[in-house]
Amino acid sequence: MSERNDVIKMKGNPLTLIGDEVKVGDTAPDFTVLDDSLSPVKLSDFKGKTVIIVSVPSVDTPTCDLEAKRFNQEAGKFGDDVVILTISMDLPFAQARWCAAGGVENIKLLSDYRDRAFGNNFGVLIKELGLLARTIFVVDKEGKVQYIQYVEETTEEPNYDEVLDATKKLLG
C-alpha cells in the first residue's frame, strides 16, 4: 500500500496518508462502511446520485462537529439527487449519539472503523493516528470523481464554498 507524507498536517506537523491516491476523473473506488445499526453501506448503493463524501477524523472534536453540522444544513438544500456521506473512524454507537444530540438528520454519518475500506481505497487513512484525513470528494452520477479537497491543516475547516460550487455545477 502506498504512502504519501506531503499532503496534510496536524498543528503544522506532517502526517502520512496510507492508500492509493484518488484523482479527479477517476472512477470512485467502492467501499463498505457501517451505519449506526452496524449495517453495511457501500458507495455503490448511491449509484445514479451525486455523492459528496466528507471524511473527518472524529465528530467528537470541535472542527469536525462544526463541519458535519454545516454539511447537514447544506444537505437539506440539495434535494434527493444529492447525498452527503460523512465518514469517520468513530464507532457507530458514538456517531448515533452525536447525531441525536445535534439534531443531525440530513447527512449519513458512517463508520470506517471495522475494515478501513474507505480510508485505504481513497488514500486518506492517517498512518500515525489511525484516523481519516479531513477531505472531501464529489462524485457524479456516473461514479466519477469530479472534485477533491484535502484540508492541509487537519485542525481547520474546509472551503465549503468550493465544495458547494462544484456540486451545483454537476446538478446543472
N, C-alpha and C positions, 0 to 999 in steps of 0.2 A: 504494500500500500504506500502511495506516495505521501510525502510530507512537504509542506510549504511553511516558511517562517518569516515571510516578508509582507504579510497581508494585514494582520491585526495586532493590537497591543492592549494591555491592561495596565492602566496608570503609567503609560509610557514604556512598559516592558514588553518586548516582543514575545508572541506566543506562536506555537506550532500548530498548524492545521493538518489533520490527517484525512486522507482520501483523495480521490481524483478530482481535479478542478472541473467544475461545470462552467461552460461558457455560453454567452448569448448565441442563439442559433442552434444549440444542441437540443436533441430530444431530452426532455427531463427524465432522469432515471426514476424508475418506480421504487417505492419503498413501502414498508409496513411499519406503522406506529400503533399505539394503543389509545383508545378513548377512555373516558372516565369510568366505563364499566368493564374495562380490560378487553374490549372487543377490538380486533384488528381493523385498521383503517389504512387503505392504500391510496396513493396518489391517483392510480388508475380508476378509482371509484368516482372520480370527478371529471372523467372524460367528457368533453363537449362543453365544459365551463372554463372561464378564465379563473386561474387559481393564483392567489397571492400567498406565497409561502414565507412566513415570518419565523425565523429561528431566533431564540433568545436563550441566554444562559439559565435564568430561573425567574419565574414570575414573582417569586418572593423577594425580589430586590427592587429598590425604588425605580430604577430606569426601566426595567422590564415591565413593571407594573404600569407605569405611565404609557409605555409603548403599546402594550396589549389593550389597554383601555382606549387609547386613541384609535387603534385599528378596529376595535369593537364599534366605536362611534361611526367610523367611515364605512364599515360593512353595511350598516343599515341604509346607506345612501345608494348602494350599487344595485340592489335587487337580486333576483335569483340567478342571473348569469355569471355572477362572481362569487367565489367562495374564498374566505381567508382562513388559512390553516396556520395556527401559531403553535410551534413545536419547541419543546424544551426537554431536558432530562429529568424534570420534576416527576415524581410519582403521580400516577393518575388520580390518586386519592387527594393529594395536595392540590392538584390542578382543579378538581371538582370543588374543593373547599374555597379556593381562591375565586373561582367564577361565581359561586353562590354569594360570597361576601361582597364582591364588587359589582354584582348585577350584570355580569358579562354573559350575553346570550347570542350575540351576532357572529362571533368567530368560533371556530372549532379549535379548542385547546387540546393538543395531543402530546403524548409522551414517547420519547425515543429511548427510554431508559433500558428496555429489555434487550433489544438487538443492535441498537445504534445504527440501524439501517439507513435512516435519513442522513445522519451525520457523516457516515462513511461514503454513501453514494453521492452526496453533494459536496464532499470535501470540506465540511465545516465543523468537524469534531476537534475540540481543543485538546491536544495531547496532554498538556500539563495539568489540566483541570478536570477532564472527563465531562466537560460541558459543551454546549453548542455555541458557536460564534454568533454574534448579532449580525444577521444577514437577511436579505430579502430577495426572493426570486419571484418574478411574474411570469407565469406560464400561460400561453394562449390556448385556445380551444382545441387546437391540433396537438397539444402536448409539447410545443417548442418553447424553450426559454427565451423570452423577449427582453428581459431586464434583470439586472443583478446589482445589488448594492451590498458591499461589505462595509460595515461601520468600523473604520480603522481603530478608533479608541472604544473599546468594549463598554466603557462606563458612560458613553454618550448615546443620545437618541439618534435614530436615523433621520435622513432627509425625507420627511413624509411627502412633501410636495412632489418630489421626483417620482416616488412610487405611485402616487395617485395619478399624476400626469401620464405615466407610462401605461397604467391600467386603462385610463379613459381613452387613450389613443387606440387601444385594442378593441374597445367597445364601439368605436366608430364615431 
